[in-house]
């Protein structure tokens, strides 16, 4: 599949992405993630490996869109947990 990431065209296949990520240790996921094989990787980590570009050169959305079109499961960043309102702040 042809896709554009950081203004550069790439012809990617699902098997090529899986092969590129084989043996790569997943970093801790703090933003969006993608499941490749048995591991969940940060989307930016996968983008860096498959494009050989610096992570600052592309957005997470560009890579997630391409990976989703290839059939990978991408998950957005988890919403921050809500904190409880202290009892002294309750206007009751």
C-alpha positions in Angstrom: 0.0 0.0 0.0 1.3 3.4 -0.9 1.2 6.0 1.9 2.7 9.4 2.6 4.4 10.0 5.9 6.2 13.3 6.6 5.8 14.3 2.9 7.7 11.1 1.7 5.9 8.3 -0.1 6.3 4.7 1.2 5.1 1.4 -0.2 4.3 -0.7 2.8 2.8 -4.1 3.4 1.7 -5.6 6.7 4.3 -8.4 6.5 7.1 -5.9 5.9 6.0 -3.9 9.0 5.8 -7.1 11.1 9.3 -8.2 9.8 10.8 -4.8 10.6 9.4 -4.8 14.1 10.5 -8.4 14.8 13.1 -8.4 17.6 12.5 -4.7 18.5 11.8 -4.3 22.2 8.7 -2.2 22.8 9.1 1.1 24.6 6.7 2.0 27.3 3.4 3.3 25.8 2.6 6.9 26.9 0.7 8.0 23.8 -1.1 6.1 21.0 -0.2 2.5 20.5 -0.3 -0.1 17.8 -0.4 -3.9 18.1 2.2 -5.6 16.0 2.4 -9.3 16.6 2.3 -10.1 20.3 3.5 -6.6 21.4 1.9 -3.1 21.7 4.3 -0.4 20.5 4.1 3.3 20.7 3.0 4.5 17.2 6.0 6.9 16.9 8.4 4.0 17.6 6.9 1.9 14.8 7.0 5.0 12.5 10.6 5.6 13.2 11.5 2.0 12.5 9.6 1.6 9.2 10.4 5.0 7.8 13.9 5.4 9.2 13.0 9.0 9.9 13.3 11.0 13.2 10.2 10.9 15.3 10.0 14.7 15.1 9.5 14.5 11.3 6.0 12.9 11.4 2.9 12.9 13.4 1.4 10.0 15.3 -1.8 10.5 13.2 0.0 10.0 9.9 1.6 6.7 11.0 -1.6 5.5 12.8 -3.6 6.2 9.6 -1.2 4.1 7.5 -1.0 1.3 10.0 -4.8 1.1 10.3 -5.1 0.9 6.5 -2.7 -2.0 6.6 -4.9 -3.8 9.1 -3.1 -3.2 12.4 -5.1 -2.3 15.5 -4.2 1.3 16.7 -5.3 2.6 20.0 -5.5 6.3 21.0 -3.7 7.6 24.0 -5.5 6.9 27.3 -7.5 9.8 28.7 -6.0 11.1 31.9 -7.6 9.8 35.1 -10.1 12.2 36.8 -9.1 13.2 40.2 -11.5 13.2 43.1 -12.8 16.6 44.3 -11.6 17.2 47.9 -14.4 17.2 50.5 -13.5 20.8 51.5 -14.3 21.9 48.0 -17.8 20.5 48.1 -20.3 23.5 48.1 -22.9 21.5 50.1 
